[in-house]
Amino acid sequence: MRGEALMWLKQAERDLEAARHLYEARDWFASVFWCNQTGDKALKALLIASGKAVRSHNLLELLRIAGDELGVKPPREVERCARYLNPHYVVSRYPDAANGLPYEAYEEDDVSRALSCAEVILGWVEQLLR
C-alpha cells in the first residue's frame, strides 16, 4: 500500500476512536461528525492507494468514483452507510444546516447508527487494502 494511503487509513482509524470517545462523553453532534470523517478518510485511502486523489467530501461520490474508476463495487450495507453519514458533514456543525443547534439535533440512537456505519465503511476499506 502506498505510504500516503496508509496515512489516510490510519487517520480514519483514529477518527473512529475519537468518535467513540465523544459518544461516551455524550457529545453526540461531534461524534457524528467524526463518524463522517472516518468514512471520508477511509474512502480516500482506497482511492489514493489506486493513484486517485479526490478532493470531495461527498461519501456517495467517493463510492461512485471507486466503482467507476477502480471497478470496486461496494456492498449494499456500505452504500447505505455512506448515504446515512453523508449529510452529517455539514448538519453536525452548522446551525443553518441543522435548522437549529447541532448539539441539540442528535440523540443517542443517531450516534449509535453513525458509529456502526463508520465501522462498516472502514472495515470494508481495510479488507480491500490489506
N, C-alpha and C positions, 0 to 999 in steps of 0.2 A: 504494500500500500504506500502511496506517495506520502511524504512527510507532512505536507500541508493538509491532506485529507485526514491523516491521523490526528493532527491538532484540532481540526473541526470536530471530529468524533469524540475526542477526549473532552472538549469543551461542552459538547452536547450531554455527555455523561455527567459532568459537573453541574450543568444547568438543571438536570433532573434531580440531583442531590439537593440543590438549593430549593427547588420547588417542594421537595419533601419537607425540608426544614421549615419553610414558610407555611406549609399546610399544618404542621404541628403547632406552629405559633399562631394559627388561625388568621394569618394574613392571606386570605384566600384570593383576593384580587392579584396580589403579587405572585402567588403560587401558580395561578392560571397563566400569567404572562410567561413565567419561566418554563412552564409545560410547552407553551407555543414555541419558545426559543429552542427547547430540546428538539422538537420536530424539525424546525427550520435548520438548525446546525447539523443535525443528523443527515437530512436530505442533501444539504450542501456538501457534506463529506462524501456522500455517494457520488455526486456529480463531479466533484473535484478529483476523486480517485480515478475517474474516467477522462480527465482532462477538460472538463467543462467548468467554467466559472460563471456563476449566475448571481445577479445582484437582487433578485426578487425576494420578498418575504412572504409571498403567497404560496402556502404549502401545496395547494392544488396545482398551481403552475409548476412548482418544482417536481411534483409527481408526474405531471404531463411530460415535462422535458425528459425525465428519467425513462418514461415509456417510449416516447417518440425518438429520442436520440441515442438512448442506450439499450433499447429493447427490453427494459426491465418492467414487467407487469406487476404492479403491487397487488397483494391480496385485497379482497373486498374490505376486510377489517382495517387495513392501513388507509385505504381511501376514506372510509367512514370516519376514522380518527382525524385525518387531515382536514376533512370537512368540518368536524366539530371544533378543532383547535384554531382553525384559520382566523375567525373574526376576533379572537382574543388578543391578537397582536395589538389591536387598537382599542377595543372595548375595555380591556383591563386597565388602560392607562389614562384615557381621556374622558372627562365628563360629557363633552358634546357627543362622543361616540356611544357612551353608555346611557345617554339620556338621564344622567344623574351622576352621583358619585360612584366611581368604580369600586371603592372599598365597601359600598353598600349593595352592590349589584350581585354579589356572589354568595352562594350558600355551600355548605359542606358537600352536598351531592354533586354540585357543579365541579368542584375541585377533585373529588374522587374520580369522576369520569375523566377529567383532564389529565390527571396523573396516569390513569390506566392507558389513555390514548398516547401519551408521551412515551410510555414504556413499550407500547406496541410498535410505534414508528421506529424508535431507537433500536429495539430488538430486531426488527426486520432488516434495518440497515446494517447492524453489526453482523447478522447472519450472512448478508451478501458480501461484506467486506473481509470477513475473517475466514 
